[in-house]
Amino acid sequence: MAGGYARARGGHAGSRPARLTEPPLVRWVLTALALLFLLVFLVLPLVTVFSEALVRGIGSYFSSIADPAALSALRLTLLAAAIAVPANLVFGVCAGWAIAKFDFPGKQVLTTLIDLPFAVSPVISGMLFVLLFGRQGVLGPWAAEHGIRIVFAVPGIVLATIFVSFPFVAREIIPVMEAMGTEEEEAARVLGASGLQTFFRVTLPNIKWGLLYGVVLCNARAMGEFGAVSVVSGKIRGVTNTLPLHVEILYNEYNFQGAFAVASMLALLALVTLVVKTVIEGRLETDVAASRESVAGEPL
């Protein structure tokens, strides 16, 4: 019976099982469908953006980008990302450390709340900030009395950007920290290292690529956010317009070349993010493979 089972698997009991694969026709069809999907939904839109941006020539293209309103939108986009990403970096590290290293009441609730921006529409997220900090909101009258303006101002844009992008860092480093375990950190503490020394010399080197990967994703989300920012910003040209909002305004004004020129800036930022993401993924996979080999080589 054992011999029959081995033959059924493609050989005798000591032989290597045959490699399972799909017929060539199935592989070619699946590959063609995947490439067709990428062509239609990725390559063609990118080509269209850049071709429409350059339809009136390179001079008109740079003129649209150098427009004061476009430059103001770019500065505000970079400012919101520059505040949101470090804030989410700190939150992500703290949340990842707490969830991966400790057991405490409400741990599952915290893990669920981290995923909240994934489940809630960005428009609803923006409405929540309006309900909180608007003139008729819960905290709006108090903010007005103290001269603090949040909705239809830069602070509201920053808060909305932080909210929609905060899961990315935490969600990338929690699995890495859980896979690390606590043995190395416990050994460092036994050897006399302080908490900060343990973090910077043991924990951070082990999570650095996962942390960078989360930062890249967080930055991409922050710069491309539209829905929540659209609700809280008021879309004041040159004041509370980010790049995605400026693209919409130009398009609604039938300035298609200008809209595509500004959109090409976002596309370029996305392409740079994709390249950085690919490099970090490669380094992360290399580190994981090296870690597994070192563990496998340890004597039992």
Secondary structure, 3 states (H helix, E strand, C coil): CHHHHHHHCCCCCCCCCCCCCCCHHHHHHHHHHHHHHHHHHHHHHHHHHHHHHCCCCHHHHHHHHCCHHHHHHHHHHHHHHHHHHHHHHHHHHHHHHHHHHCCCCCHHHHHHHHCHHHHCCHHHHHHHHHHHHCCCCCCHHHHHHCCCCCCCCHHHHHHHHHHHHCHHHHHHHHHHHHHHCCHHHHHHHHCCCCHHHHHHHHHHHHHHHHHHHHHHHHHHHHHHCCHHHHHHHCCCCCCCCCHHHHHHHHHHCCCHHHHHHHHHHHHHHHHHHHHHHHHHHHHHHHHHHHHHHHHHCCCC
